[in-house]
Structures are given as C-alpha cells and as structure tokens.
Amino acid sequence: QKEVEQNSGPLSVPEGAIASLNCTYSDRGSQSFFWYRQYSGKSPELIMSIYSNGDKEDGRFTAQLNKASQYVSLLIRDSQPSDSATYLCAVNRDDKIIFGKGTRLHILP
Amino acid sequence: DADVTQTPRNRITKTGKRIMLECSQTKGHDRMYWYRQDPGLGLRLIYYSFDVKDINKGEISDGYSVSRQAQAKFSLSLESAIPNQTALYFCATSGQVNTGELFFGEGSRLTVL
C-alpha cells in the first residue's frame, strides 16, 4: 500500500460549484498534512496545511482531517477556472514530505 | 532571481552517461530535497539532507547519488543514466521542522535516450 493515496482524476467540476479532493494515508503516526497545487509546467506550491482533527478554512479553501479514518480532504468553494491544476496531498513523516500521485482538477467554464 | 535555482533546466543525454543536476538556494534553509516527478506518479523523494553533514536516502535512491557541497548547494548525480530515469526533477528546501512548506526550484527536465 502506497503511503499516500489519491484518485488521479481528472475531476471535472462546473465553475461556481464545490470541488472535493480526497486523500488517505497509511502511517498512523503522521502528524502533519498538506495540500499542494501544481499548475501544468510549474512547480508545486503549498496552499493548505492541517495538523489536528477537524476543519481548517482559508478563503475558498477548506482542509479536513480525520486521523481515526486516516483521511484528508480539500474543499474548494466557488470553483474558478484558475483552480484547474493538479492537487497533491502530502504528509510529513520524520521530516520527509511524502506526496501522493495527485488529482487533476478541471473547472468547466 | 529565484530563491531556489536548478541547472540545467533541460538536458538530453545518452544511456550510460554521467549527469549532474545542480541546486542552489538563497533562502538560508538547512533542509534540502531532491524529488522526481513522472506523469501519473506524483513526486517521489530521491534523497534529502538536513544539514551539510547529513545525507539520507528517500523512496527511490537506487541509481542516484548526491553531494551537499555547502548549506546552499545540493547536487544530484546519475552515475550511468538509463532511459527510465527520464523525468522532471525538482529540488526543494525547507526551513522549519513541521510546517511542511517546501520551496521548489523550477525543475530540471532530463531525457535519457
């Protein structure tokens, strides 16, 4: 089992709708969780981090963490065409950042 | 100028050749990482270094070696390149233990024929 699992997509969402991206991880000892966004041909950039169970909101983005289920999600409200990108889930294990394969998100105008 | 600089940005080489990818940073970070990205496979960790005297293998270190010449410089070498090492390589730095924020270079695209 890969340490961080994501559905590769593509996930197509109409403009203005909520995009929901999901991730599971295998190491119960993981304490820190992250979402990176990567535009085509660009480097990844950190958009959200979450460390405790529950929700964390930042503008249109909400990260959700459920450690019991080993599940992390990212919600993007009022999706915009500029949100079209690959979203990478990552966990911090012993100060190494381990990434999932990423989910391609396509916002339909 | 970019905070994390990778050279070369693009390289085409032949099987069996030795290749070095270089990374330098001006962020003053101690932690540096090399990742490889293949279509559909996300980012996979090759090697990482927490300071000049510390080098650690990542998920896929076979066929690669690294050198941490200084706090600001971290080089990745392919001693004898093979076609399945064709990929996009990213260098990244991190300054704090648990923030998880990696600062990436622009990537080095390597093609091995």
gemmi code that builds the backbone of each chain (N, CA, C; Angstrom):
import gemmi

chains = {
    "A": [
        ("GLN", (0.856, -1.197, 0.000), (0.000, 0.000, 0.000), (0.887, 1.240, 0.000)),
        ("LYS", (0.608, 2.141, -0.964), (1.376, 3.367, -1.025), (1.042, 4.219, 0.185)),
        ("GLU", (2.017, 4.995, 0.623), (1.841, 5.744, 1.867), (0.742, 6.804, 1.778)),
        ("VAL", (0.634, 7.442, 0.618), (-0.382, 8.478, 0.430), (-1.134, 8.148, -0.865)),
        ("GLU", (-2.436, 7.982, -0.751), (-3.252, 7.581, -1.899), (-4.212, 8.693, -2.301)),
        ("GLN", (-4.278, 8.942, -3.598), (-5.233, 9.892, -4.148), (-5.801, 9.329, -5.435)),
        ("ASN", (-7.025, 9.710, -5.742), (-7.601, 9.389, -7.038), (-6.980, 10.333, -8.062)),
        ("SER", (-6.459, 9.773, -9.143), (-5.717, 10.599, -10.103), (-6.612, 11.497, -10.950)),
        ("GLY", (-7.923, 11.184, -10.990), (-8.830, 12.014, -11.795), (-8.708, 11.698, -13.281)),
        ("PRO", (-9.092, 12.632, -14.175), (-9.412, 14.009, -13.826), (-10.783, 14.156, -13.182)),
        ("LEU", (-10.876, 15.148, -12.312), (-12.113, 15.511, -11.669), (-12.614, 16.784, -12.344)),
        ("SER", (-13.786, 16.699, -12.945), (-14.359, 17.854, -13.638), (-15.487, 18.439, -12.805)),
        ("VAL", (-15.406, 19.747, -12.582), (-16.374, 20.431, -11.725), (-16.833, 21.701, -12.429)),
        ("PRO", (-18.123, 21.988, -12.459), (-18.591, 23.235, -13.088), (-18.114, 24.460, -12.310)),
        ("GLU", (-17.861, 25.519, -13.034), (-17.481, 26.783, -12.394), (-18.548, 27.198, -11.386)),
        ("GLY", (-18.093, 27.619, -10.216), (-19.002, 28.046, -9.161), (-19.409, 26.942, -8.201)),
        ("ALA", (-19.146, 25.696, -8.552), (-19.503, 24.568, -7.691), (-18.379, 24.294, -6.685)),
        ("ILE", (-18.639, 23.314, -5.806), (-17.628, 22.902, -4.822), (-16.845, 21.721, -5.377)),
        ("ALA", (-15.528, 21.850, -5.356), (-14.656, 20.738, -5.742), (-14.196, 20.040, -4.466)),
        ("SER", (-14.280, 18.726, -4.466), (-13.899, 17.941, -3.290), (-12.790, 16.965, -3.672)),
        ("LEU", (-11.649, 17.110, -3.019), (-10.482, 16.282, -3.304), (-10.162, 15.460, -2.065)),
        ("ASN", (-9.870, 14.187, -2.272), (-9.706, 13.274, -1.150), (-8.337, 12.596, -1.154)),
        ("CYS", (-7.927, 12.176, 0.037), (-6.608, 11.575, 0.214), (-6.647, 10.668, 1.433)),
        ("THR", (-6.022, 9.510, 1.344), (-5.852, 8.650, 2.512), (-4.363, 8.380, 2.711)),
        ("TYR", (-3.997, 8.111, 3.958), (-2.598, 7.848, 4.254), (-2.488, 6.607, 5.124)),
        ("SER", (-1.340, 5.951, 5.083), (-1.219, 4.651, 5.745), (-0.535, 4.711, 7.113)),
        ("ASP", (0.314, 5.708, 7.350), (1.077, 5.749, 8.594), (0.291, 6.490, 9.681)),
        ("ARG", (-0.184, 5.740, 10.670), (-0.982, 6.366, 11.736), (-0.175, 7.366, 12.553)),
        ("GLY", (1.139, 7.284, 12.478), (1.978, 8.208, 13.226), (2.139, 9.565, 12.566)),
        ("SER", (1.630, 9.728, 11.347), (1.739, 11.011, 10.654), (0.991, 12.080, 11.434)),
        ("GLN", (1.611, 13.250, 11.541), (1.030, 14.324, 12.351), (0.699, 15.572, 11.560)),
        ("SER", (1.329, 15.721, 10.405), (1.168, 16.957, 9.639), (0.764, 16.607, 8.217)),
        ("PHE", (-0.182, 17.394, 7.685), (-0.774, 17.058, 6.389), (-0.896, 18.317, 5.550)),
        ("PHE", (-0.707, 18.157, 4.241), (-0.575, 19.336, 3.391), (-1.244, 19.108, 2.041)),
        ("TRP", (-1.695, 20.213, 1.480), (-2.166, 20.212, 0.096), (-1.324, 21.191, -0.710)),
        ("TYR", (-0.765, 20.673, -1.811), (-0.016, 21.493, -2.746), (-0.797, 21.577, -4.054)),
        ("ARG", (-0.658, 22.695, -4.716), (-1.250, 22.883, -6.034), (-0.126, 23.008, -7.046)),
        ("GLN", (-0.292, 22.341, -8.193), (0.714, 22.402, -9.245), (0.033, 22.683, -10.577)),
        ("TYR", (0.307, 23.853, -11.113), (-0.161, 24.169, -12.449), (0.727, 23.463, -13.466)),
        ("SER", (0.147, 23.206, -14.628), (0.869, 22.493, -15.679), (2.174, 23.212, -16.027)),
        ("GLY", (3.273, 22.488, -15.969), (4.567, 23.055, -16.321), (5.209, 23.893, -15.231)),
        ("LYS", (4.595, 23.917, -14.046), (5.106, 24.730, -12.940), (5.483, 23.860, -11.752)),
        ("SER", (6.087, 24.512, -10.774), (6.461, 23.815, -9.543), (5.275, 23.770, -8.592)),
        ("PRO", (5.249, 22.784, -7.699), (4.184, 22.738, -6.694), (4.309, 23.906, -5.710)),
        ("GLU", (3.172, 24.341, -5.180), (3.162, 25.388, -4.162), (2.189, 24.980, -3.059)),
        ("LEU", (2.559, 25.256, -1.827), (1.724, 24.902, -0.683), (0.505, 25.812, -0.605)),
        ("ILE", (-0.690, 25.216, -0.473), (-1.892, 26.028, -0.330), (-2.578, 25.821, 1.015)),
        ("MET", (-2.425, 24.664, 1.631), (-3.065, 24.415, 2.925), (-2.238, 23.432, 3.734)),
        ("SER", (-2.227, 23.631, 5.023), (-1.644, 22.661, 5.943), (-2.635, 22.443, 7.079)),
        ("ILE", (-2.657, 21.240, 7.647), (-3.562, 20.933, 8.749), (-2.895, 19.935, 9.667)),
        ("TYR", (-3.071, 20.135, 10.980), (-2.335, 19.335, 11.952), (-3.248, 18.636, 12.960)),
        ("SER", (-4.490, 19.075, 13.091), (-5.385, 18.477, 14.076), (-6.716, 18.122, 13.420)),
        ("ASN", (-7.412, 17.202, 14.051), (-8.704, 16.762, 13.514), (-9.667, 17.927, 13.352)),
        ("GLY", (-10.482, 17.861, 12.293), (-11.482, 18.898, 12.077), (-11.237, 19.628, 10.776)),
        ("ASP", (-11.776, 20.825, 10.720), (-11.703, 21.641, 9.516), (-10.789, 22.832, 9.732)),
        ("LYS", (-10.146, 23.246, 8.650), (-9.355, 24.480, 8.646), (-9.689, 25.223, 7.367)),
        ("GLU", (-10.119, 26.467, 7.541), (-10.577, 27.246, 6.398), (-9.602, 28.367, 6.082)),
        ("ASP", (-9.407, 28.609, 4.783), (-8.571, 29.728, 4.336), (-9.161, 30.218, 3.024)),
        ("GLY", (-9.952, 31.280, 3.106), (-10.600, 31.796, 1.911), (-11.565, 30.778, 1.327)),
        ("ARG", (-11.407, 30.439, 0.070), (-12.297, 29.472, -0.563), (-11.894, 28.026, -0.294)),
        ("PHE", (-10.788, 27.834, 0.391), (-10.266, 26.500, 0.635), (-10.561, 26.048, 2.063)),
        ("THR", (-10.970, 24.777, 2.193), (-11.140, 24.153, 3.496), (-10.452, 22.801, 3.480)),
        ("ALA", (-9.546, 22.604, 4.419), (-8.924, 21.295, 4.591), (-9.617, 20.581, 5.738)),
        ("GLN", (-9.823, 19.286, 5.589), (-10.471, 18.477, 6.619), (-9.568, 17.292, 6.943)),
        ("LEU", (-9.446, 17.006, 8.238), (-8.598, 15.901, 8.679), (-9.365, 15.008, 9.626)),
        ("ASN", (-9.281, 13.704, 9.376), (-9.861, 12.701, 10.261), (-8.784, 11.650, 10.501)),
        ("LYS", (-8.092, 11.769, 11.625), (-6.976, 10.869, 11.896), (-7.448, 9.438, 12.167)),
        ("ALA", (-8.613, 9.279, 12.738), (-9.112, 7.927, 13.012), (-9.324, 7.158, 11.709)),
        ("SER", (-9.796, 7.851, 10.696), (-10.031, 7.225, 9.394), (-8.836, 7.388, 8.460)),
        ("GLN", (-7.809, 8.122, 8.914), (-6.605, 8.365, 8.121), (-6.980, 8.983, 6.777)),
        ("TYR", (-7.699, 10.050, 6.883), (-8.336, 10.676, 5.717), (-8.154, 12.183, 5.779)),
        ("VAL", (-7.749, 12.740, 4.621), (-7.586, 14.191, 4.494), (-8.334, 14.626, 3.246)),
        ("SER", (-9.004, 15.755, 3.312), (-9.696, 16.232, 2.124), (-9.479, 17.729, 1.949)),
        ("LEU", (-9.724, 18.184, 0.753), (-9.651, 19.611, 0.421), (-10.917, 19.979, -0.335)),
        ("LEU", (-11.615, 20.982, 0.183), (-12.793, 21.505, -0.490), (-12.450, 22.869, -1.066)),
        ("ILE", (-12.861, 23.083, -2.299), (-12.687, 24.385, -2.943), (-14.072, 24.906, -3.296)),
        ("ARG", (-14.470, 25.963, -2.608), (-15.790, 26.544, -2.856), (-15.714, 27.537, -4.005)),
        ("ASP", (-16.879, 27.735, -4.664), (-16.965, 28.713, -5.754), (-15.794, 28.505, -6.733)),
        ("SER", (-15.671, 27.302, -7.235), (-14.541, 26.939, -8.096), (-14.428, 27.883, -9.287)),
        ("GLN", (-13.191, 28.245, -9.580), (-12.883, 29.143, -10.683), (-12.012, 28.419, -11.712)),
        ("PRO", (-12.057, 28.856, -12.963), (-11.168, 28.228, -13.966), (-9.705, 28.244, -13.539)),
        ("SER", (-9.313, 29.256, -12.774), (-7.919, 29.335, -12.323), (-7.568, 28.259, -11.292)),
        ("ASP", (-8.582, 27.549, -10.801), (-8.326, 26.441, -9.877), (-7.955, 25.159, -10.623)),
        ("SER", (-8.074, 25.163, -11.918), (-7.702, 23.984, -12.713), (-6.212, 23.731, -12.561)),
        ("ALA", (-5.870, 22.574, -11.995), (-4.480, 22.249, -11.677), (-4.449, 20.822, -11.144)),
        ("THR", (-3.269, 20.355, -10.815), (-3.123, 19.082, -10.100), (-2.918, 19.390, -8.624)),
        ("TYR", (-3.651, 18.695, -7.781), (-3.577, 18.920, -6.336), (-2.908, 17.697, -5.694)),
        ("LEU", (-1.831, 17.974, -4.988), (-1.016, 16.930, -4.380), (-1.232, 16.926, -2.875)),
        ("CYS", (-1.628, 15.792, -2.359), (-1.727, 15.586, -0.919), (-0.360, 15.137, -0.417)),
        ("ALA", (0.042, 15.598, 0.754), (1.351, 15.234, 1.285), (1.286, 15.084, 2.797)),
        ("VAL", (2.154, 14.215, 3.331), (2.259, 14.044, 4.775), (3.715, 14.214, 5.196)),
        ("ASN", (3.908, 14.663, 6.419), (5.238, 14.818, 6.974), (5.534, 13.586, 7.823)),
        ("ARG", (6.497, 12.816, 7.416), (6.910, 11.635, 8.186), (8.402, 11.775, 8.463)),
        ("ASP", (8.739, 11.958, 9.713), (10.152, 12.102, 10.109), (10.834, 13.213, 9.323)),
        ("ASP", (10.124, 14.306, 9.141), (10.626, 15.488, 8.440), (10.842, 15.270, 6.958)),
        ("LYS", (10.346, 14.153, 6.456), (10.312, 13.951, 4.997), (8.887, 14.231, 4.560)),
        ("ILE", (8.740, 14.981, 3.482), (7.411, 15.244, 2.946), (7.150, 14.232, 1.848)),
        ("ILE", (6.151, 13.366, 2.082), (5.814, 12.298, 1.149), (4.528, 12.684, 0.427)),
        ("PHE", (4.555, 12.600, -0.897), (3.436, 13.040, -1.714), (2.627, 11.879, -2.268)),
        ("GLY", (1.346, 12.145, -2.482), (0.519, 11.243, -3.266), (0.724, 11.528, -4.747)),
        ("LYS", (0.016, 10.773, -5.589), (0.200, 10.912, -7.032), (-0.451, 12.174, -7.580)),
        ("GLY", (-1.366, 12.770, -6.806), (-2.019, 13.982, -7.271), (-3.344, 13.709, -7.969)),
        ("THR", (-4.252, 14.663, -7.851), (-5.550, 14.615, -8.528), (-5.643, 15.793, -9.485)),
        ("ARG", (-5.899, 15.495, -10.750), (-6.076, 16.568, -11.725), (-7.492, 17.118, -11.617)),
        ("LEU", (-7.606, 18.404, -11.422), (-8.896, 19.072, -11.312), (-9.102, 19.968, -12.516)),
        ("HIS", (-10.265, 19.829, -13.132), (-10.607, 20.658, -14.285), (-11.904, 21.388, -13.983)),
        ("ILE", (-11.859, 22.697, -13.976), (-13.052, 23.508, -13.730), (-13.655, 23.880, -15.075)),
        ("LEU", (-14.904, 23.498, -15.258), (-15.592, 23.717, -16.533), (-16.246, 25.093, -16.549)),
        ("PRO", (-15.888, 25.969, -17.495), (-16.474, 27.319, -17.551), (-17.973, 27.275, -17.849)),
    ],
    "B": [
        ("ASP", (15.708, 37.297, -8.927), (16.266, 35.950, -9.044), (15.482, 34.979, -8.182)),
        ("ALA", (15.389, 33.738, -8.663), (14.663, 32.717, -7.940), (15.404, 32.360, -6.653)),
        ("ASP", (14.640, 31.993, -5.610), (15.236, 31.601, -4.342), (15.893, 30.227, -4.428)),
        ("VAL", (15.325, 29.358, -5.266), (15.861, 28.014, -5.463), (16.116, 27.853, -6.956)),
        ("THR", (17.359, 27.692, -7.313), (17.761, 27.668, -8.718), (18.291, 26.302, -9.107)),
        ("GLN", (17.767, 25.777, -10.181), (18.219, 24.477, -10.673), (18.882, 24.638, -12.046)),
        ("THR", (19.988, 23.931, -12.229), (20.638, 23.894, -13.531), (21.089, 22.480, -13.841)),
        ("PRO", (20.995, 22.057, -15.103), (20.339, 22.749, -16.208), (18.821, 22.631, -16.108)),
        ("ARG", (18.094, 23.427, -16.849), (16.642, 23.325, -16.865), (16.179, 22.199, -17.782)),
        ("ASN", (16.927, 21.959, -18.799), (16.631, 20.868, -19.738), (17.931, 20.207, -20.142)),
        ("ARG", (17.888, 18.869, -20.238), (19.085, 18.153, -20.652), (18.674, 16.881, -21.367)),
        ("ILE", (19.294, 16.662, -22.506), (19.118, 15.404, -23.234), (20.466, 14.696, -23.235)),
        ("THR", (20.474, 13.442, -22.842), (21.723, 12.700, -22.785), (21.504, 11.280, -23.284)),
        ("LYS", (22.583, 10.543, -23.335), (22.509, 9.166, -23.830), (22.704, 8.171, -22.693)),
        ("THR", (22.199, 6.989, -22.897), (22.362, 5.919, -21.919), (23.835, 5.711, -21.588)),
        ("GLY", (24.115, 5.595, -20.282), (25.472, 5.347, -19.829), (26.252, 6.590, -19.455)),
        ("LYS", (25.765, 7.757, -19.816), (26.465, 8.998, -19.499), (26.247, 9.386, -18.037)),
        ("ARG", (27.232, 10.088, -17.494), (27.105, 10.637, -16.141), (26.491, 12.032, -16.234)),
        ("ILE", (25.516, 12.266, -15.390), (24.797, 13.536, -15.400), (24.756, 14.113, -13.992)),
        ("MET", (24.945, 15.420, -13.886), (24.786, 16.085, -12.601), (23.761, 17.190, -12.733)),
        ("LEU", (22.828, 17.194, -11.812), (21.853, 18.272, -11.703), (22.193, 19.075, -10.454)),
        ("GLU", (22.239, 20.389, -10.619), (22.674, 21.222, -9.502), (21.526, 22.066, -8.959)),
        ("CYS", (21.599, 22.325, -7.673), (20.588, 23.118, -7.000), (21.280, 24.072, -6.044)),
        ("SER", (20.904, 25.327, -6.106), (21.420, 26.296, -5.152), (20.264, 27.126, -4.622)),
        ("GLN", (20.380, 27.563, -3.374), (19.291, 28.311, -2.749), (19.831, 29.507, -1.961)),
        ("THR", (19.007, 30.544, -1.944), (19.359, 31.759, -1.223), (18.441, 31.983, -0.033)),
        ("LYS", (17.679, 30.968, 0.342), (16.709, 31.105, 1.441), (17.344, 30.870, 2.809)),
        ("GLY", (18.564, 30.386, 2.833), (19.210, 30.136, 4.117), (18.677, 28.911, 4.835)),
        ("HIS", (18.011, 28.031, 4.119), (17.436, 26.838, 4.728), (18.486, 25.729, 4.874)),
        ("ASP", (18.330, 24.967, 5.955), (19.235, 23.834, 6.159), (18.775, 22.586, 5.403)),
        ("ARG", (17.469, 22.439, 5.234), (16.935, 21.192, 4.670), (16.764, 21.313, 3.159)),
        ("MET", (17.302, 20.333, 2.452), (17.185, 20.311, 1.004), (16.793, 18.918, 0.545)),
        ("TYR", (16.054, 18.875, -0.547), (15.454, 17.632, -1.032), (15.581, 17.549, -2.550)),
        ("TRP", (15.661, 16.324, -3.031), (15.534, 16.059, -4.463), (14.352, 15.119, -4.676)),
        ("TYR", (13.443, 15.543, -5.576), (12.288, 14.745, -5.950), (12.330, 14.477, -7.448)),
        ("ARG", (11.664, 13.412, -7.801), (11.469, 13.075, -9.207), (9.971, 13.031, -9.471)),
        ("GLN", (9.549, 13.577, -10.625), (8.128, 13.549, -10.984), (7.955, 12.899, -12.344)),
        ("ASP", (7.131, 11.886, -12.375), (6.766, 11.201, -13.613), (5.259, 11.337, -13.803)),
        ("PRO", (4.784, 11.401, -15.029), (3.332, 11.546, -15.266), (2.544, 10.471, -14.525)),
        ("GLY", (1.555, 10.910, -13.752), (0.694, 9.972, -13.045), (1.290, 9.368, -11.794)),
        ("LEU", (2.530, 9.743, -11.453), (3.179, 9.139, -10.279), (3.471, 10.136, -9.171)),
        ("GLY", (3.099, 11.371, -9.352), (3.338, 12.359, -8.316), (4.815, 12.641, -8.115)),
        ("LEU", (5.163, 13.128, -6.935), (6.548, 13.439, -6.589), (7.098, 12.324, -5.711)),
        ("ARG", (8.228, 11.797, -6.081), (8.853, 10.749, -5.279), (10.216, 11.240, -4.787)),
        ("LEU", (10.467, 11.018, -3.506), (11.658, 11.530, -2.856), (12.869, 10.661, -3.186)),
        ("ILE", (13.941, 11.286, -3.671), (15.148, 10.555, -4.046), (16.161, 10.589, -2.892)),
        ("TYR", (16.550, 11.781, -2.483), (17.469, 11.988, -1.377), (17.082, 13.270, -0.658)),
        ("TYR", (17.508, 13.361, 0.612), (17.303, 14.587, 1.352), (18.454, 14.817, 2.314)),
        ("SER", (18.606, 16.057, 2.717), (19.734, 16.436, 3.568), (19.254, 17.484, 4.560)),
        ("PHE", (19.525, 17.279, 5.837), (19.092, 18.225, 6.865), (20.191, 19.206, 7.243)),
        ("ASP", (21.418, 18.887, 6.912), (22.498, 19.853, 7.002), (23.669, 19.332, 6.180)),
        ("VAL", (24.769, 20.066, 6.153), (25.873, 19.739, 5.259), (26.428, 18.336, 5.507)),
        ("LYS", (26.379, 17.883, 6.753), (26.963, 16.573, 7.069), (25.929, 15.458, 7.101)),
        ("ASP", (24.725, 15.757, 6.690), (23.640, 14.786, 6.789), (23.053, 14.494, 5.413)),
        ("ILE", (23.128, 13.228, 4.976), (22.571, 12.801, 3.698), (21.725, 11.555, 3.965)),
        ("ASN", (20.526, 11.526, 3.404), (19.629, 10.398, 3.649), (18.975, 9.935, 2.356)),
        ("LYS", (18.783, 8.628, 2.241), (18.083, 8.091, 1.087), (16.582, 8.293, 1.245)),
        ("GLY", (15.930, 8.506, 0.121), (14.486, 8.623, 0.105), (13.844, 7.351, -0.421)),
        ("GLU", (12.706, 7.505, -1.082), (11.942, 6.354, -1.574), (12.611, 5.629, -2.727)),
        ("ILE", (13.329, 6.362, -3.577), (13.836, 5.775, -4.829), (15.277, 6.214, -5.084)),
        ("SER", (16.207, 5.861, -4.227), (17.580, 6.349, -4.341), (18.468, 5.515, -5.279)),
        ("ASP", (18.065, 4.322, -5.607), (18.904, 3.462, -6.454), (19.189, 4.143, -7.791)),
        ("GLY", (20.480, 4.166, -8.175), (20.872, 4.772, -9.437), (21.215, 6.241, -9.331)),
        ("TYR", (21.069, 6.795, -8.121), (21.335, 8.211, -7.880), (22.337, 8.376, -6.738)),
        ("SER", (23.045, 9.490, -6.750), (23.859, 9.892, -5.609), (23.749, 11.400, -5.455)),
        ("VAL", (24.102, 11.895, -4.280), (24.006, 13.329, -4.037), (25.261, 13.822, -3.334)),
        ("SER", (25.418, 15.130, -3.394), (26.506, 15.799, -2.694), (25.973, 17.104, -2.134)),
        ("ARG", (26.240, 17.349, -0.847), (25.863, 18.620, -0.227), (27.153, 19.405, -0.016)),
        ("GLN", (27.432, 20.254, -0.996), (28.724, 20.938, -1.000), (28.787, 22.081, 0.015)),
        ("ALA", (27.633, 22.628, 0.312), (27.533, 23.754, 1.240), (26.071, 23.833, 1.661)),
        ("GLN", (25.786, 24.687, 2.615), (24.389, 24.812, 3.041), (23.497, 25.150, 1.862)),
        ("ALA", (24.024, 25.935, 0.942), (23.202, 26.437, -0.155), (23.206, 25.553, -1.388)),
        ("LYS", (23.992, 24.506, -1.420), (24.152, 23.727, -2.657), (23.956, 22.238, -2.420)),
        ("PHE", (23.142, 21.642, -3.285), (22.809, 20.218, -3.171), (22.708, 19.667, -4.579)),
        ("SER", (23.604, 18.757, -4.939), (23.667, 18.253, -6.312), (23.211, 16.803, -6.386)),
        ("LEU", (22.555, 16.473, -7.459), (22.090, 15.107, -7.723), (22.845, 14.566, -8.926)),
        ("SER", (23.390, 13.357, -8.786), (24.133, 12.744, -9.883), (23.523, 11.426, -10.309)),
        ("LEU", (23.546, 11.206, -11.606), (23.200, 9.915, -12.177), (24.501, 9.377, -12.749)),
        ("GLU", (25.066, 8.369, -12.112), (26.386, 7.883, -12.490), (26.400, 7.285, -13.887)),
        ("SER", (25.363, 6.573, -14.229), (25.243, 5.956, -15.546), (23.765, 5.989, -15.932)),
        ("ALA", (23.397, 7.027, -16.642), (21.972, 7.267, -16.908), (21.347, 6.155, -17.745)),
        ("ILE", (20.092, 5.869, -17.430), (19.314, 4.886, -18.185), (17.978, 5.530, -18.575)),
        ("PRO", (17.339, 5.016, -19.645), (16.115, 5.659, -20.137), (15.009, 5.817, -19.092)),
        ("ASN", (14.878, 4.883, -18.146), (13.773, 5.042, -17.185), (14.067, 6.099, -16.119)),
        ("GLN", (15.195, 6.779, -16.235), (15.464, 7.944, -15.395), (15.035, 9.236, -16.088)),
        ("THR", (14.443, 9.109, -17.262), (13.833, 10.252, -17.927), (12.669, 10.748, -17.074)),
        ("ALA", (12.745, 12.003, -16.651), (11.743, 12.533, -15.725), (11.989, 14.024, -15.520)),
        ("LEU", (11.091, 14.624, -14.750), (11.256, 16.001, -14.296), (11.767, 15.941, -12.859)),
        ("TYR", (12.876, 16.586, -12.592), (13.497, 16.546, -11.272), (13.335, 17.903, -10.590)),
        ("PHE", (12.908, 17.853, -9.337), (12.733, 19.067, -8.553), (13.643, 19.051, -7.334)),
        ("CYS", (14.275, 20.182, -7.102), (14.968, 20.431, -5.846), (14.040, 21.268, -4.981)),
        ("ALA", (14.083, 21.053, -3.679), (13.248, 21.827, -2.770), (13.999, 22.093, -1.475)),
        ("THR", (13.608, 23.155, -0.795), (14.198, 23.468, 0.511), (13.089, 23.660, 1.539)),
        ("SER", (13.460, 23.520, 2.798), (12.511, 23.730, 3.882), (13.267, 24.323, 5.062)),
        ("GLY", (12.617, 25.291, 5.719), (13.307, 25.950, 6.812), (12.836, 25.568, 8.193)),
        ("GLN", (11.595, 25.046, 8.289), (11.038, 24.751, 9.600), (10.621, 23.304, 9.685)),
        ("VAL", (10.664, 22.766, 10.891), (10.515, 21.331, 11.083), (9.167, 20.806, 10.644)),
        ("ASN", (8.086, 21.413, 11.124), (6.782, 20.781, 10.918), (5.822, 21.542, 10.023)),
        ("THR", (6.288, 22.634, 9.419), (5.332, 23.376, 8.596), (5.019, 22.647, 7.303)),
        ("GLY", (5.922, 21.809, 6.849), (5.687, 21.086, 5.606), (5.816, 21.944, 4.385)),
        ("GLU", (6.220, 23.203, 4.557), (6.296, 24.065, 3.395), (7.631, 23.864, 2.702)),
        ("LEU", (7.548, 23.311, 1.529), (8.708, 23.137, 0.685), (8.724, 24.236, -0.357)),
        ("PHE", (9.902, 24.775, -0.613), (10.077, 25.779, -1.655), (10.814, 25.090, -2.802)),
        ("PHE", (10.151, 25.040, -3.934), (10.668, 24.279, -5.063), (11.418, 25.154, -6.062)),
        ("GLY", (12.421, 24.540, -6.697), (13.001, 25.133, -7.884), (12.067, 24.927, -9.064)),
        ("GLU", (12.469, 25.417, -10.209), (11.615, 25.361, -11.395), (11.666, 24.021, -12.101)),
        ("GLY", (12.528, 23.143, -11.652), (12.599, 21.803, -12.217), (13.657, 21.674, -13.296)),
        ("SER", (14.172, 20.456, -13.408), (15.133, 20.108, -14.463), (14.569, 18.918, -15.227)),
        ("ARG", (14.318, 19.148, -16.497), (13.761, 18.055, -17.314), (14.899, 17.294, -17.955)),
        ("LEU", (14.980, 16.014, -17.619), (16.053, 15.158, -18.114), (15.482, 14.096, -19.043)),
        ("THR", (16.079, 13.982, -20.220), (15.710, 12.934, -21.169), (16.928, 12.068, -21.420)),
        ("VAL", (16.765, 10.764, -21.199), (17.853, 9.819, -21.438), (17.468, 8.954, -22.638)),
        ("LEU", (18.256, 9.047, -23.686), (17.954, 8.309, -24.926), (18.619, 6.943, -24.941)),
    ],
}
model = gemmi.Model(1)
for chain_id, residues in chains.items():
    chain = gemmi.Chain(chain_id)
    for i, (resn, *xyz) in enumerate(residues, 1):
        res = gemmi.Residue()
        res.name, res.seqid = resn, gemmi.SeqId(i, " ")
        for name, pos in zip(("N", "CA", "C"), xyz):
            atom = gemmi.Atom()
            atom.name, atom.element = name, gemmi.Element(name[0])
            atom.pos, atom.b_iso = gemmi.Position(*pos), 0.0
            res.add_atom(atom)
        chain.add_residue(res)
    model.add_chain(chain)
structure = gemmi.Structure()
structure.add_model(model)
structure.setup_entities()
